Amino acid sequence: MTNKSNQKTVETLTHDEVRRKHIPIAKSEKIHRLQEELVVSSLKKEQRIMEIVGRIKTLMEKRA
C-alpha cells in the first residue's frame, strides 16, 4: 500500500506573455552563410580578374 504523504506532484510553469519570435542562432547561421557566399563569390571574381590580367600581359608581350 502507498502512503499518500509520500506522493509527489509536478507542476508545469508556463509564461504565455512572451514568445521568442526570432531564434538568434538561426539568424547568426544565416549571416554566416551569407558571408561565406560572399567570400566564395569574391574569390571567383578575383580568379577571373587574374585570368584577364594574364591575357593582357601575354598580348602586351607579343606586341613588344
Phi, psi and omega in degrees: 000143183264135177277126184297334180287342180270353181286141180248149176239153179235131177248143176259124179264130179232156179225098187278346184288325185247125175233132179280115182274326182241129178269117184303324181295317179297320180294317180292326177295320179296315179298318179297318180296318179295321178295319179296318178296322178296318179296314180299316179298316180297319180295320178297318179294320179296319177298318179296318178299317180296323176298315181296316178299319178298318178295319179298316179300317180297317179295320180291324179292323179293327181281337184282000000 
